Amino acid sequence: MRNVAIIGGGISGLICIKSCLDGGLSPTSYEMTNDIGGLWNYDANSIDGKASVMKSTVINTSKEFMAFSDYPPPIDYPNYMHNTKLLEYFRGYAAKFDLIKYVRFRRRVTRIEPADDYEQTGCWMIYSVNLDKKETMNDSETCEKYDAVMLATGHHAHPRLVDFPGLENFQGMHCDWNIRWILTVDVFRSKTS
């Protein structure tokens, strides 16, 4: 059975795990936090490489349009779910298909390289560290070989900073923040138009 490394344990990572299982592959997901959900798992603490929705975020897609075809949301869930309800839905999906056992929590992937025999096998080397260990990164780094790699790290984890002539003269708040830094609406409470 071919083994597949999946980088990320958010919703895309869970879908990758299930797709691998459905296809007769052996998945292993590397998740740097201690839980699933990725972006949808609200965390007030900024973690490098992990995005988080704001505490008040409600999804802007109805449950009927965003639902998994093999796991519809419960009928009593609101049509537009708060992030906590959406995370419950994702946890239910993971439980129904027994996906959690394929996730290695608190593992940060440090690099991905073609294996020495890549030209013959197409295999990849995944280097990772256990974030619960106190050793230096070099002491705790492990390396494992996989037949394939799927990236499910999301596109909100790293800021997309704007820069244009004159921006340095603007006295208001710059749009050089992203979801990782603004996790509550408190910074806007006393603002007027």
Disulfide bonds with the S-S distance in Angstrom:
none
